[in-house]
Amino acid sequence: MRVSCLVLLLIPWMTLKAGGPEGRRPTSGKGQAAGAVQVFRAAPAFKTGQAAGTGQVPRSVWLPSDASDSLPGIRAGIPERRAIVWVAGTQAAAYGASLLALNHAWYKEYPRSSLHFHNDMGDWLQMDKMGHVTTSYHLGRTSAGAFRLAGLDRKRSAWVGTASAYAFMTTIELLDGHSAQWGFSMGDQLANTLGAASFLVQELWYQEQPLLWKYSFRTTPLAGHRPDLLGNSLAERLIKDYNGMTFWLSVNLSSTLGSQALPPWLNLSVGYGAYGMLGGSSNPAMHHGQPLPYMERYRRWFLAPDVDLTRIATDSRLLKAVLSAVNFLKFPTPALEYNRITGWGIHLVFF
């Protein structure tokens, strides 16, 4: 459902809200009393080929390490109950307000019903499912980063952040399930599970995120044929026009290959998109009494380099927060495309 894409576009605001002051920890040393508190910076990104005994940790492929965070620049602070309660309360309030807004915008005009299920696995060539995967992943990442900033350790913040994101997305499905217009989609819920689990497993097992889910969008002429369904304005088309969306699985090469010869921010991404969709499961011949053009519905596959913005070295706390906030967006690069209609093709810049 398009609600997932709407939530996804709220990630930058949520991340910046989570990325407040840098964490603090007690230290002791020359010129400081034991237990004094000082501001500290995030540890630098992991580097390969580091020898033992140098104060740095050697690494192999996906070696677990505390050196990189799911939200770089946001480090664990002093565990304070008030800070944790504040983050939990803020997230609960934000989730509650979002659900109220969604209820007002999406559900109020349709009659309520008892909980029922709807099989929409064939709709939109599964593009909506990719939206659920990507949204659940980044909600978990953002929520966990906020709890880590509040003082929870990596493991606990990963569990709590993932659980809160998963509960939010499940609540949206329950709203669907009680609306006569839609229904609880097991396909959506499976996609929510995949997205949340992909963050949690990496955070617990590798203690970093070598695999990222990303989103990109470009305008298409198809929205003009059905603006009520695909969006009138650019803001609406960002969350409604699946013809212009591409979802990416972006893999960090330095991390997965264990090579320090590659830039730490360089990723390789596989993209999935679809085109020719003027309806969910099929294209109607008429709309409001007017004939619609015949459109072949087909899938699109992409291969392109990408940039993991959180791995770009900077001493600016604000810049780190901004880079983390927009890291759900695929970086514009050349791309190789294949689809069954036009075959192979190259885009000089694709977003």
C-alpha beads as a LAMMPS data file, in Angstrom:
LAMMPS data file: protein, C-alpha beads

351 atoms
350 bonds

1 atom types
1 bond types

-500.0 500.0 xlo xhi
-500.0 500.0 ylo yhi
-500.0 500.0 zlo zhi

Masses

1 110.0

Atoms # bond

1 1 1 0.000 0.000 0.000
2 1 1 1.180 3.547 -0.702
3 1 1 1.159 4.401 3.007
4 1 1 4.532 2.645 3.283
5 1 1 6.075 5.052 0.746
6 1 1 4.625 8.020 2.644
7 1 1 6.214 6.777 5.871
8 1 1 9.501 6.194 4.051
9 1 1 9.693 9.851 3.020
10 1 1 9.376 10.835 6.710
11 1 1 12.640 9.028 7.536
12 1 1 14.920 12.095 7.050
13 1 1 12.920 14.139 9.575
14 1 1 12.850 11.273 12.070
15 1 1 16.583 10.665 11.711
16 1 1 17.498 14.307 12.243
17 1 1 15.262 14.395 15.308
18 1 1 17.042 11.311 16.626
19 1 1 20.500 12.701 15.939
20 1 1 20.618 15.339 18.642
21 1 1 23.666 16.109 20.801
22 1 1 26.553 13.707 20.621
23 1 1 26.696 11.013 23.234
24 1 1 28.771 11.496 26.344
25 1 1 30.646 9.044 28.504
26 1 1 32.656 9.212 31.728
27 1 1 36.401 9.351 31.231
28 1 1 39.427 9.772 33.397
29 1 1 42.884 10.961 32.485
30 1 1 45.411 13.762 32.708
31 1 1 43.777 16.999 33.714
32 1 1 40.461 15.306 34.456
33 1 1 39.018 13.829 37.564
34 1 1 37.807 10.247 37.359
35 1 1 34.198 10.153 36.329
36 1 1 34.297 13.517 34.571
37 1 1 32.142 13.731 31.475
38 1 1 33.324 14.804 28.058
39 1 1 31.864 14.848 24.593
40 1 1 33.350 12.211 22.316
41 1 1 33.231 11.566 18.597
42 1 1 32.055 8.492 16.772
43 1 1 34.767 5.966 16.045
44 1 1 36.036 6.090 12.464
45 1 1 34.807 3.628 9.886
46 1 1 36.379 0.167 9.950
47 1 1 39.499 -0.229 7.886
48 1 1 40.890 -3.491 6.649
49 1 1 44.397 -4.857 6.835
50 1 1 45.060 -3.486 10.331
51 1 1 47.625 -5.447 12.239
52 1 1 47.270 -6.779 15.757
53 1 1 49.021 -4.814 18.451
54 1 1 48.507 -1.457 16.755
55 1 1 45.490 -0.529 18.814
56 1 1 43.272 -1.335 15.841
57 1 1 41.279 -4.455 15.124
58 1 1 41.957 -6.641 12.096
59 1 1 38.926 -7.666 10.132
60 1 1 37.792 -10.272 7.679
61 1 1 34.590 -10.369 5.664
62 1 1 31.754 -8.876 7.759
63 1 1 33.706 -9.208 11.000
64 1 1 31.557 -7.927 13.890
65 1 1 32.883 -4.668 15.274
66 1 1 31.809 -1.846 17.538
67 1 1 33.631 0.602 15.294
68 1 1 30.681 1.426 13.061
69 1 1 27.102 2.264 13.976
70 1 1 23.848 1.822 12.158
71 1 1 23.592 5.600 12.496
72 1 1 27.166 6.911 12.306
73 1 1 27.777 9.912 14.512
74 1 1 25.252 8.701 17.072
75 1 1 27.066 6.839 19.807
76 1 1 25.811 5.255 22.994
77 1 1 25.690 7.739 25.846
78 1 1 25.308 7.343 29.607
79 1 1 22.358 5.004 30.190
80 1 1 19.871 7.348 31.775
81 1 1 16.334 6.245 32.388
82 1 1 14.961 9.684 31.663
83 1 1 16.635 9.829 28.255
84 1 1 15.366 6.377 27.303
85 1 1 11.865 7.204 28.513
86 1 1 12.008 10.490 26.581
87 1 1 12.976 8.710 23.344
88 1 1 10.319 6.039 23.874
89 1 1 7.701 8.689 24.607
90 1 1 8.710 10.786 21.604
91 1 1 8.523 7.791 19.277
92 1 1 5.176 6.713 20.718
93 1 1 3.792 10.230 20.244
94 1 1 5.164 10.444 16.677
95 1 1 3.752 7.032 15.790
96 1 1 0.396 7.903 17.352
97 1 1 0.192 11.215 15.511
98 1 1 1.160 9.505 12.249
99 1 1 -1.546 6.872 12.672
100 1 1 -4.146 9.523 13.416
101 1 1 -3.090 11.453 10.311
102 1 1 -3.184 8.297 8.182
103 1 1 -6.593 7.417 9.563
104 1 1 -7.845 10.889 8.619
105 1 1 -6.246 10.919 5.171
106 1 1 -6.727 7.318 4.010
107 1 1 -9.487 5.567 5.946
108 1 1 -12.157 8.008 7.093
109 1 1 -14.007 8.093 3.758
110 1 1 -14.474 4.319 3.661
111 1 1 -16.738 2.202 5.873
112 1 1 -15.254 0.172 8.706
113 1 1 -15.522 -3.602 8.820
114 1 1 -14.497 -6.540 10.942
115 1 1 -10.956 -7.780 10.484
116 1 1 -10.620 -9.422 7.086
117 1 1 -7.769 -10.411 4.792
118 1 1 -6.963 -9.402 1.245
119 1 1 -4.562 -11.127 -1.134
120 1 1 -2.809 -8.388 -3.105
121 1 1 0.382 -10.239 -3.990
122 1 1 -0.287 -9.722 -7.697
123 1 1 -0.869 -5.971 -7.451
124 1 1 1.568 -3.404 -8.871
125 1 1 4.002 -6.165 -9.880
126 1 1 5.030 -6.340 -6.185
127 1 1 6.374 -2.791 -6.162
128 1 1 4.263 -2.012 -3.094
129 1 1 5.898 -4.943 -1.293
130 1 1 9.326 -3.478 -1.987
131 1 1 8.085 -0.240 -0.443
132 1 1 7.139 -2.120 2.733
133 1 1 10.550 -3.817 2.912
134 1 1 12.437 -0.539 2.528
135 1 1 10.232 1.401 4.941
136 1 1 10.393 -1.235 7.692
137 1 1 14.169 -1.424 7.359
138 1 1 14.719 2.320 7.710
139 1 1 12.165 2.763 10.490
140 1 1 14.002 0.117 12.492
141 1 1 17.368 1.721 11.724
142 1 1 16.162 5.168 12.786
143 1 1 14.403 3.973 15.932
144 1 1 17.399 1.906 17.038
145 1 1 19.719 4.866 16.490
146 1 1 17.570 7.035 18.742
147 1 1 17.625 4.460 21.547
148 1 1 21.390 4.034 21.153
149 1 1 21.787 7.778 21.523
150 1 1 19.694 7.613 24.695
151 1 1 22.090 5.110 26.243
152 1 1 20.967 1.596 25.355
153 1 1 23.695 -0.730 24.152
154 1 1 23.772 -1.874 20.545
155 1 1 21.976 -5.176 21.111
156 1 1 19.119 -3.775 23.149
157 1 1 18.645 -0.724 20.939
158 1 1 18.514 -2.992 17.870
159 1 1 15.808 -5.158 19.423
160 1 1 13.756 -2.261 20.767
161 1 1 14.083 -0.191 17.594
162 1 1 13.111 -3.100 15.376
163 1 1 10.170 -4.012 17.607
164 1 1 8.810 -0.457 17.622
165 1 1 9.094 -0.145 13.832
166 1 1 7.503 -3.535 13.285
167 1 1 4.648 -2.703 15.661
168 1 1 3.996 0.539 13.771
169 1 1 3.869 -1.155 10.375
170 1 1 1.682 -3.951 11.766
171 1 1 -0.744 -1.367 13.116
172 1 1 -1.087 0.075 9.622
173 1 1 -1.943 -3.391 8.336
174 1 1 -4.572 -3.739 11.065
175 1 1 -6.105 -0.444 9.950
176 1 1 -6.217 -1.887 6.430
177 1 1 -7.794 -5.034 7.805
178 1 1 -10.640 -3.072 9.405
179 1 1 -11.348 -1.002 6.269
180 1 1 -13.915 -2.248 3.773
181 1 1 -11.845 -0.717 0.975
182 1 1 -8.740 -2.808 1.684
183 1 1 -7.894 -5.675 4.009
184 1 1 -5.045 -7.116 6.035
185 1 1 -2.404 -8.183 3.527
186 1 1 -0.204 -11.110 4.469
187 1 1 2.065 -10.119 1.594
188 1 1 2.550 -6.670 3.115
189 1 1 3.202 -8.200 6.522
190 1 1 5.781 -10.606 5.119
191 1 1 7.499 -7.645 3.449
192 1 1 7.433 -5.751 6.765
193 1 1 9.035 -8.769 8.436
194 1 1 11.773 -9.012 5.797
195 1 1 12.639 -5.333 6.079
196 1 1 12.740 -5.291 9.879
197 1 1 14.684 -8.564 10.039
198 1 1 17.269 -7.395 7.497
199 1 1 18.193 -4.538 9.822
200 1 1 18.096 -6.580 13.030
201 1 1 20.149 -9.534 11.772
202 1 1 22.918 -7.325 10.400
203 1 1 23.028 -5.207 13.541
204 1 1 23.245 -8.217 15.874
205 1 1 25.485 -10.433 13.763
206 1 1 27.799 -8.008 11.956
207 1 1 27.291 -4.903 14.091
208 1 1 27.142 -2.832 10.916
209 1 1 24.898 -2.561 7.860
210 1 1 26.745 -3.878 4.777
211 1 1 23.388 -4.303 3.001
212 1 1 21.084 -1.298 2.606
213 1 1 17.608 -0.932 1.131
214 1 1 17.214 2.256 -0.903
215 1 1 14.635 4.165 -2.920
216 1 1 14.715 6.405 -5.990
217 1 1 12.085 8.128 -8.120
218 1 1 11.748 9.775 -11.514
219 1 1 8.609 11.280 -12.994
220 1 1 6.692 9.421 -15.705
221 1 1 3.963 10.489 -18.172
222 1 1 1.683 7.692 -16.978
223 1 1 0.418 9.646 -13.975
224 1 1 -1.290 12.060 -16.361
225 1 1 -3.635 9.292 -17.530
226 1 1 -4.881 8.512 -14.003
227 1 1 -3.941 11.380 -11.680
228 1 1 -6.523 10.275 -9.113
229 1 1 -4.670 6.981 -8.693
230 1 1 -1.084 7.900 -9.554
231 1 1 -0.994 11.457 -8.201
232 1 1 -1.624 15.005 -9.374
233 1 1 1.385 16.763 -7.901
234 1 1 5.006 15.682 -7.558
235 1 1 4.490 15.150 -3.816
236 1 1 1.617 12.756 -4.501
237 1 1 3.453 10.913 -7.264
238 1 1 6.407 10.268 -4.962
239 1 1 4.182 7.925 -2.956
240 1 1 1.592 6.869 -5.551
241 1 1 3.225 6.370 -8.944
242 1 1 4.972 3.010 -8.764
243 1 1 5.950 3.405 -12.428
244 1 1 8.548 5.984 -11.394
245 1 1 9.912 4.201 -8.323
246 1 1 12.938 1.944 -8.093
247 1 1 13.921 -0.001 -4.977
248 1 1 17.532 -1.020 -4.495
249 1 1 19.540 -3.516 -2.482
250 1 1 22.853 -1.728 -2.030
251 1 1 25.911 -3.770 -0.968
252 1 1 29.025 -2.206 0.540
253 1 1 31.997 -3.617 -1.366
254 1 1 34.734 -2.823 1.139
255 1 1 32.843 -4.527 3.941
256 1 1 31.694 -7.614 2.081
257 1 1 35.010 -8.212 0.270
258 1 1 37.187 -7.267 3.228
259 1 1 39.326 -5.036 1.031
260 1 1 40.890 -1.748 2.049
261 1 1 41.812 -1.011 -1.565
262 1 1 38.246 0.059 -2.241
263 1 1 36.742 3.312 -0.954
264 1 1 34.773 2.546 2.238
265 1 1 31.711 4.348 0.866
266 1 1 31.516 2.497 -2.477
267 1 1 28.491 0.231 -2.928
268 1 1 27.125 -1.915 -5.738
269 1 1 23.332 -1.940 -5.990
270 1 1 20.722 -4.102 -7.671
271 1 1 17.498 -2.261 -8.497
272 1 1 13.946 -3.410 -9.172
273 1 1 11.243 -1.347 -10.864
274 1 1 8.131 -1.775 -13.002
275 1 1 6.376 0.183 -15.734
276 1 1 3.136 0.354 -17.693
277 1 1 0.832 0.147 -14.669
278 1 1 -2.400 2.139 -14.848
279 1 1 -4.110 -0.023 -12.247
280 1 1 -3.241 -2.325 -9.371
281 1 1 -3.738 -5.809 -10.779
282 1 1 -4.527 -4.881 -14.405
283 1 1 -4.935 -1.848 -16.638
284 1 1 -8.509 -0.693 -17.270
285 1 1 -9.599 0.165 -20.804
286 1 1 -11.638 3.198 -19.723
287 1 1 -11.401 5.849 -17.028
288 1 1 -14.218 8.312 -16.340
289 1 1 -15.687 7.494 -19.730
290 1 1 -12.442 8.146 -21.570
291 1 1 -10.351 5.415 -23.245
292 1 1 -6.935 4.719 -21.773
293 1 1 -3.934 3.837 -23.951
294 1 1 -2.832 0.240 -24.053
295 1 1 0.218 -0.227 -21.818
296 1 1 2.345 -3.348 -21.523
297 1 1 3.103 -4.055 -17.862
298 1 1 6.679 -5.186 -17.302
299 1 1 9.450 -5.429 -14.719
300 1 1 12.757 -3.561 -14.867
301 1 1 16.110 -4.681 -13.440
302 1 1 19.092 -2.436 -12.790
303 1 1 22.738 -2.706 -11.795
304 1 1 24.521 0.451 -10.664
305 1 1 27.240 1.760 -8.344
306 1 1 26.047 3.559 -5.237
307 1 1 27.360 5.584 -2.318
308 1 1 26.827 4.744 1.360
309 1 1 26.714 8.301 2.663
310 1 1 27.156 7.210 6.293
311 1 1 30.661 5.941 5.487
312 1 1 31.932 9.298 4.244
313 1 1 34.457 10.604 6.764
314 1 1 33.592 13.951 8.340
315 1 1 34.094 15.608 11.721
316 1 1 30.860 17.548 11.455
317 1 1 28.141 16.098 13.676
318 1 1 25.459 17.968 11.730
319 1 1 26.736 16.701 8.385
320 1 1 26.829 13.134 9.721
321 1 1 23.198 13.425 10.791
322 1 1 22.169 14.861 7.418
323 1 1 24.031 12.161 5.473
324 1 1 22.426 9.467 7.603
325 1 1 18.995 11.059 7.158
326 1 1 19.117 10.929 3.346
327 1 1 20.904 7.585 3.072
328 1 1 17.642 5.854 2.153
329 1 1 17.922 7.543 -1.263
330 1 1 19.875 5.874 -4.058
331 1 1 22.750 8.085 -5.188
332 1 1 22.383 9.120 -8.886
333 1 1 24.897 7.179 -10.993
334 1 1 25.128 5.465 -14.380
335 1 1 23.046 2.289 -14.496
336 1 1 22.669 -0.831 -16.599
337 1 1 19.048 -1.882 -17.238
338 1 1 17.368 -5.007 -18.528
339 1 1 13.673 -5.531 -19.240
340 1 1 11.789 -7.888 -21.568
341 1 1 10.417 -5.079 -23.747
342 1 1 13.516 -3.124 -24.755
343 1 1 16.211 -5.558 -23.625
344 1 1 19.526 -4.171 -22.389
345 1 1 20.176 -0.455 -22.020
346 1 1 22.491 2.015 -20.347
347 1 1 21.466 5.167 -18.454
348 1 1 24.199 7.786 -18.136
349 1 1 22.568 8.997 -14.909
350 1 1 19.696 7.137 -13.292
351 1 1 17.770 8.052 -10.180

Bonds

1 1 1 2
2 1 2 3
3 1 3 4
4 1 4 5
5 1 5 6
6 1 6 7
7 1 7 8
8 1 8 9
9 1 9 10
10 1 10 11
11 1 11 12
12 1 12 13
13 1 13 14
14 1 14 15
15 1 15 16
16 1 16 17
17 1 17 18
18 1 18 19
19 1 19 20
20 1 20 21
21 1 21 22
22 1 22 23
23 1 23 24
24 1 24 25
25 1 25 26
26 1 26 27
27 1 27 28
28 1 28 29
29 1 29 30
30 1 30 31
31 1 31 32
32 1 32 33
33 1 33 34
34 1 34 35
35 1 35 36
36 1 36 37
37 1 37 38
38 1 38 39
39 1 39 40
40 1 40 41
41 1 41 42
42 1 42 43
43 1 43 44
44 1 44 45
45 1 45 46
46 1 46 47
47 1 47 48
48 1 48 49
49 1 49 50
50 1 50 51
51 1 51 52
52 1 52 53
53 1 53 54
54 1 54 55
55 1 55 56
56 1 56 57
57 1 57 58
58 1 58 59
59 1 59 60
60 1 60 61
61 1 61 62
62 1 62 63
63 1 63 64
64 1 64 65
65 1 65 66
66 1 66 67
67 1 67 68
68 1 68 69
69 1 69 70
70 1 70 71
71 1 71 72
72 1 72 73
73 1 73 74
74 1 74 75
75 1 75 76
76 1 76 77
77 1 77 78
78 1 78 79
79 1 79 80
80 1 80 81
81 1 81 82
82 1 82 83
83 1 83 84
84 1 84 85
85 1 85 86
86 1 86 87
87 1 87 88
88 1 88 89
89 1 89 90
90 1 90 91
91 1 91 92
92 1 92 93
93 1 93 94
94 1 94 95
95 1 95 96
96 1 96 97
97 1 97 98
98 1 98 99
99 1 99 100
100 1 100 101
101 1 101 102
102 1 102 103
103 1 103 104
104 1 104 105
105 1 105 106
106 1 106 107
107 1 107 108
108 1 108 109
109 1 109 110
110 1 110 111
111 1 111 112
112 1 112 113
113 1 113 114
114 1 114 115
115 1 115 116
116 1 116 117
117 1 117 118
118 1 118 119
119 1 119 120
120 1 120 121
121 1 121 122
122 1 122 123
123 1 123 124
124 1 124 125
125 1 125 126
126 1 126 127
127 1 127 128
128 1 128 129
129 1 129 130
130 1 130 131
131 1 131 132
132 1 132 133
133 1 133 134
134 1 134 135
135 1 135 136
136 1 136 137
137 1 137 138
138 1 138 139
139 1 139 140
140 1 140 141
141 1 141 142
142 1 142 143
143 1 143 144
144 1 144 145
145 1 145 146
146 1 146 147
147 1 147 148
148 1 148 149
149 1 149 150
150 1 150 151
151 1 151 152
152 1 152 153
153 1 153 154
154 1 154 155
155 1 155 156
156 1 156 157
157 1 157 158
158 1 158 159
159 1 159 160
160 1 160 161
161 1 161 162
162 1 162 163
163 1 163 164
164 1 164 165
165 1 165 166
166 1 166 167
167 1 167 168
168 1 168 169
169 1 169 170
170 1 170 171
171 1 171 172
172 1 172 173
173 1 173 174
174 1 174 175
175 1 175 176
176 1 176 177
177 1 177 178
178 1 178 179
179 1 179 180
180 1 180 181
181 1 181 182
182 1 182 183
183 1 183 184
184 1 184 185
185 1 185 186
186 1 186 187
187 1 187 188
188 1 188 189
189 1 189 190
190 1 190 191
191 1 191 192
192 1 192 193
193 1 193 194
194 1 194 195
195 1 195 196
196 1 196 197
197 1 197 198
198 1 198 199
199 1 199 200
200 1 200 201
201 1 201 202
202 1 202 203
203 1 203 204
204 1 204 205
205 1 205 206
206 1 206 207
207 1 207 208
208 1 208 209
209 1 209 210
210 1 210 211
211 1 211 212
212 1 212 213
213 1 213 214
214 1 214 215
215 1 215 216
216 1 216 217
217 1 217 218
218 1 218 219
219 1 219 220
220 1 220 221
221 1 221 222
222 1 222 223
223 1 223 224
224 1 224 225
225 1 225 226
226 1 226 227
227 1 227 228
228 1 228 229
229 1 229 230
230 1 230 231
231 1 231 232
232 1 232 233
233 1 233 234
234 1 234 235
235 1 235 236
236 1 236 237
237 1 237 238
238 1 238 239
239 1 239 240
240 1 240 241
241 1 241 242
242 1 242 243
243 1 243 244
244 1 244 245
245 1 245 246
246 1 246 247
247 1 247 248
248 1 248 249
249 1 249 250
250 1 250 251
251 1 251 252
252 1 252 253
253 1 253 254
254 1 254 255
255 1 255 256
256 1 256 257
257 1 257 258
258 1 258 259
259 1 259 260
260 1 260 261
261 1 261 262
262 1 262 263
263 1 263 264
264 1 264 265
265 1 265 266
266 1 266 267
267 1 267 268
268 1 268 269
269 1 269 270
270 1 270 271
271 1 271 272
272 1 272 273
273 1 273 274
274 1 274 275
275 1 275 276
276 1 276 277
277 1 277 278
278 1 278 279
279 1 279 280
280 1 280 281
281 1 281 282
282 1 282 283
283 1 283 284
284 1 284 285
285 1 285 286
286 1 286 287
287 1 287 288
288 1 288 289
289 1 289 290
290 1 290 291
291 1 291 292
292 1 292 293
293 1 293 294
294 1 294 295
295 1 295 296
296 1 296 297
297 1 297 298
298 1 298 299
299 1 299 300
300 1 300 301
301 1 301 302
302 1 302 303
303 1 303 304
304 1 304 305
305 1 305 306
306 1 306 307
307 1 307 308
308 1 308 309
309 1 309 310
310 1 310 311
311 1 311 312
312 1 312 313
313 1 313 314
314 1 314 315
315 1 315 316
316 1 316 317
317 1 317 318
318 1 318 319
319 1 319 320
320 1 320 321
321 1 321 322
322 1 322 323
323 1 323 324
324 1 324 325
325 1 325 326
326 1 326 327
327 1 327 328
328 1 328 329
329 1 329 330
330 1 330 331
331 1 331 332
332 1 332 333
333 1 333 334
334 1 334 335
335 1 335 336
336 1 336 337
337 1 337 338
338 1 338 339
339 1 339 340
340 1 340 341
341 1 341 342
342 1 342 343
343 1 343 344
344 1 344 345
345 1 345 346
346 1 346 347
347 1 347 348
348 1 348 349
349 1 349 350
350 1 350 351
